[in-house]
Amino acid sequence: MIIYSVTVNIDQSIEQEWLQWMKESHIPKVMETGMFYEYKLFKLLVEEEQGTTYSFQYSAKSIVETNKYLQEFAPKLQQEHAEKYKDQFVAFRSMLESVD
């Protein structure tokens, strides 16, 4: 199993509107690609001076699906997010592999 993890620090002034948009628009579009079979959403409990941090973890069966997502779908979805919330967020992406 591969986890595609996206960590986003969002400006607190738009946090609730952004979170609603993520739940109602962005996450469904990611899941509609068919590359992931589930996702989990977490809010970091650490208090930060600027913004609030969330972690989105999308589960894929293998690296093949994750790479296909990154090549075929991610650029458009990331651009849409960047245009909508320009200068109001910072994102960090990583891939993790399950080591049972």
C-alpha angles and dihedrals in degrees: 000000000000125000117206102203124197118187116193130186107201130192108259093227091069100025099114095044090047093048091051090049091049092051097042102036119008102042093046089052091051091049093046089064087075092224095111130049098200144358137204128203123209134181115213112238095210113108111234131194093230125035135331123279127225131182121211114194118192118190122217129181092231146354088264093070092043093051091047089052091049093049102038108026113016099071094059095042093046091049091051090052093045093051094047096047103027114173092359101092146036120211133196122189130196141161124230129192124212112241104190 
